[in-house]
Amino acid sequence: MKRLLIILLLLFVLLSMFTFGAEERTLSLQECLAIALKHNIALSIKVVQVERQEGLLNQAKEKFLPVLAFQLGKAKTNTPSYSWIDAEGAISAASQQLSGLLSQNLWLGGNFTLQVDTSQYESNQRFQTINPRYEGAVMFKLVQPLLRDMGNRISRKSIIISSHNRNISANELKSALLDIVYRVEELYWNLVFAERNLQAKNQALQLAEDLLKKNKKMAELGVIAEIEILSAEAETASRQTEILEARALLENSRDELYSTINLGAENGGSAIMIHPGDEPPREEITVDTQEALQLALANRPEYLNADIVLKSKDLELGYAKNQLLPALNLNLQYWSPGLSGTRILYRDDNPLTDEVIGVIPGAVSDAFKNAMEFTYKNWSLYLSLDIPLNTLFSRGAYTAARMERREAQLRRLDLERQISLEVSTVARSVASNFQRIQATRFARELAEKKLAAEEKRQVAGLSTSFMVLLYQRDLTLAKSTELRALCDYSLSLARLEKIEGTSLQAKQIEF
């Protein structure tokens, strides 16, 4: 027996060495949650994913930003002359061109373009009346689909899908937050149980040791037999074993919570012995199943994502249906040319004389001004029709989109059924765990009274140490059972908040 006690004490010392020198810190549940959310790497990844989807959304929106383009060119050519009328030897020409274009996609699916051109041309050809000449032009162009690709939702499809993806990513981040909050709560209340359970085991050991001392004195006086001492010693050794198991459970619970909230990142990697500072709630919470279900459907990230996916599939189906239509486009152009340059004056105002008597200089701005005044108005209006034969004989894309939408509907219905089942289950769990608290408290109080009565009977010589030890063990078990009921009730409330999707609001965590 003594050898067993020595071994147990050595094991106790070895376990204590793991926490020797560690800083002790009492943390509330809210503090643990704050630390976990601050240093959780998985959450950081989710945040990056949301920011990436935000960037893709902004990129999709760029479709409706105007496009401004410029073109500047210069050319010089020399070609042999085939007629003395054109030039002697070679025809030399030099040209410059500057153009600007403003293009804007329209929300109805069309495109509007404004183009401004200016150019300069000079050559050695004979009989020219303007050389160099400057040309300018202003053109407005509109292309508007009337069937295929027409409509606000069709033109903004990529933006809407990107917005849905961003919202899905944000809900996945919220789901990760809910998981972490529940996981921290679970570990926190398990640590509360482990710490209080160890205290109960220590109290049980103290009772056994007190009884052992008492029996030894009574045996010396010859009041009780030697067997009573052996019973007390055996029970003391057994309870020391239980303490070692309870301490191992406590250290494991501490390590799990320490690792999950990443407390090392908060304290530079130093060892911290966490002590829970919060008490398990004892007030009764009545769960309205229908109200809880409505909260879950309004807040659960996965259900919100299922709804978003269904909306995306609706959009994809509408787009696939639109693509079955012929491409009927309205094309409208309106443009105005302008011309100016250096006017060449010939004798008798006859270029055929090839005798230049003077010039009247011109400028590029004159050509541009001429075009802007719309002196020469030109317009064209026509319809173009494109009927791809594949839409007449094959509707594979539309059928696939319709089936994907149906699949999304069924998935959402299945998720709604699953959520309804979870709400019903957790509602029963909350109610039954609260009833367990009441029952286990009554059992613990009854065990205390029975032990006190049995101790009085032993003093009067009407009972044995075996019975007292048996009632002590019953009391220890009743305390542990009550503690477990309290922590399970706390966990069921945490589970209720997670299933309802209200954990963040309940813990005052802004998202």
C-alpha positions, 0 to 999 in steps of 0.5 A, a space after each residue: 500500500 505504501 509503495 502504491 502511495 509513493 508511486 502516485 505521489 511521484 506521478 503527481 509531482 511529474 504532472 506538476 512539473 509541466 506547469 511549474 513556473 507558468 504564469 497564472 491568468 484568470 480569463 473570462 469567456 469574453 476575453 478568450 473570445 477576443 484573443 481567439 478572434 485576434 490571433 486566429 490564422 484561419 480567420 485571417 485567411 477568410 478575411 483575405 478571401 473576402 478582400 479578394 472577392 471585393 477586388 474581383 467585384 470592383 474589377 467587374 464594375 470596371 465594365 461600365 467605366 468609360 474607355 478613353 483611347 488615343 492614336 497618333 501616327 505619322 507616315 511618309 511615302 515615295 512611289 514612282 509616278 506613272 504620269 507626268 500629270 501627277 508628278 515628275 519622277 516620284 510622288 512623295 507624300 507625308 501624313 500625320 493623324 491624331 484620333 481620340 475615342 471615348 467608349 461607354 458600355 450602357 446598362 441596357 447592353 448597348 455601347 456608345 462611342 464618340 470619336 474625334 479625328 484630325 489628320 494632315 496630308 501633304 504631297 508633291 502631286 500637281 494640280 492640287 487646290 489645297 496642299 497641305 490639307 487638314 481633315 477633321 471628323 466627329 462621329 457618334 456611334 450607338 449599337 443597342 441590342 434589341 433581343 439577345 444581350 439586351 437588359 440591365 440584368 444581362 449586361 450586369 451579369 458579371 457584376 451581380 455574380 461577383 457581388 454574390 461571390 463576395 457575399 458568399 465569401 463574407 458569409 463563409 467568414 461569418 460561419 468561421 467566426 461562429 465555429 470559433 466562438 462555439 469551439 472556444 465556448 466548448 473548451 472554456 466550459 469543459 475547462 470550468 468542469 475540469 477545474 471544478 471536478 478536480 476541486 471536488 476530487 481534492 475535497 473527496 481525498 481530504 474527507 478520506 484522509 480525515 477519516 483515515 486519521 480518525 480511524 487510526 486514533 479510534 483503532 489505538 483506543 480499541 474502538 474499531 477493528 484494524 480492517 477499518 484502517 485498511 478500508 480507509 487507506 485503500 479508499 485514499 489511494 483510490 481517490 489519489 488515482 482519481 485526482 491524477 486523472 482529474 488533473 490530467 483532464 484539467 491540463 489537457 483542457 487548458 492546453 486545448 483552450 490555450 492552443 485554440 485561442 492562440 494565447 502564445 501569440 498574445 504573450 510572446 509564447 510564454 507559458 500561461 496557466 489559464 483559470 476560467 473566471 466565469 460561472 456557468 449560467 443557471 437561469 432557465 432559458 425557454 426556447 420557442 422552436 418556431 422563433 428559433 427556426 426563423 432566427 436560424 433561417 435569417 442568420 445562418 450563413 450557410 442558409 444565406 449562401 444557399 439563397 444567394 446560390 439560388 439567385 445566381 442560378 436564377 440569373 444564369 438561367 435567365 442569361 441562358 434563356 436570353 442567349 436563345 434569342 436572335 441577335 437583333 441590333 440597332 446601329 446608329 451613326 452620326 458624323 460630321 467631317 471638316 476640311 481646311 488647309 493651305 489653299 493654292 492660287 493658280 493664274 486665272 484660277 486654273 490649276 491646269 496652268 500649273 502656275 502658282 501665283 500665291 497661297 492662303 494658309 490654313 490651320 488644323 483648328 479650322 478643320 476641327 472647327 468645321 467638323 464641330 459646327 456640323 456643316 456636313 451632316 451625315 447619318 446612318 441607321 440600320 438593323 442587323 439580324 444574326 440567327 445562329 442555328 445552334 439555338 434552333 436545334 440545341 438548347 443544351 446550355 439552357 437545359 443545364 442552367 435549368 437543372 442547376 437551378 433545380 439542384 440549388 432549390 433542392 439543396 436549399 430545401 434540404 438545408 432548411 429541413 436539416 436546420 429545422 431538425 437541429 433547432 428542435 434537437 437543441 431546444 430539447 437539449 436546453 430544456 433537458 439540461 436545465 432539468 438535469 441541473 435541478 435534479 443533480 442539485 437535489 441529488 447532491 444536497 441529498 448526498 450531503 445530508 446522507 453523508 452527514 447522517 452516516 458520519 453521526 451514526 459512525 460516531 455512535 457506533 452504528 455504522 462502519 467506515 465502509 459505509 461512510 466512504 461509500 457515502 463520500 463517494 456518492 457525494 463526490 459523484 453527485 458533485 461531478 454530475 451536477 458540475 457536468 450538468 451545469 457545463 452541459 447546459 452552458 454548452 447547449 445554450 452556446 449550441 443554440 446561439 450557433 444554430 440560430 446564427 446569433 452567437 456574434 450578437 450575443 457575444 457583442 462581436 461586430 461583423 
